[in-house]
Amino acid sequence: MGVFLIVTIQVDMHDQLAMKLQDDLTSAIAKSESRGVLIDISSLEIVDSFIGRMLANIAAMSRVLDAHTVLVGMQPAVAITLVELGMSLPGVRTALNVESGMALLHSLSDHPKESEEDASSDT
Amino acid sequence: MPPRTLETLTLASVSDIVIARQRARHWAIEMKFSLVEQTKIVTAASELARNTVEHGGGGTMVISTDGNRIRQALKLTFEDKGLGIADVEQAMRDGFTTSGGMGLGLGGSKRLMNQFEIDSRLGQGTRVTVTRWK
């Protein structure tokens, strides 16, 4: 189908909200038969081990459902802190911004059949 | 600058973890820590506040300053009256978890801060103090 889901996290999430996002997103992937999920975390001021685990879980669950997850927009200070904390988010694909994230999703879910709607911007 | 308590917060539920992050951020900005340092302080606060809520059955976080005219420090103290940690060395190790989490809370916060002290007594509770110097 080639449907992509885009999620923008705009608030400082408490743990239960993060769990709810994980569950809702996983259901949405299955329901919409998405091939990819783009998560924009550019407004997130920290990623602790809980949020990090949630992001890794979403990537793993989407993979099982035959979709790819790309994380975009991580702030440099967040990246530095995350690595020092000990989370390198293995298995999570990242891109610098939404545009290159979308390009990555397109290339990841490119099936050799008829090419989809996009002829849009490459980064 | 003598040691001074800035604020005391109650940590009872997961929403208090969010407040702990916000207050740690507030004081880190107030003390003019760089953005990367702020992020490290707030992340450590989040990890340790979660430990207090999830493992300690709730407790307090005290935000204070320490240091002298030349160097200042932001200090966070987390205290609970929970079960205590049986094996602190094991709990500090990355990947050790009793809650199904990542097991990065204690070891990770130690790496994010300059000083880390833990005092845990079985049946009495746990106190963790972390300090970040400017």
Interface residues (C-beta under 8 A of the other chain):
Chain A: D12 M13 H14 D15 Q16 E45 I46 V47 D48 S49 F50 G52 R53 Q75 P76 A77 V78 I80 T81 L82 E84 L85 G86 M87
Chain B: V14 S15 I17 V18 R21 Q22 R25 L35 V36 Q38 T39 K40 V42 T43 S46 E47 R50 D94 G101 M102 L104 G105 G107 G108 S109 R111 L112
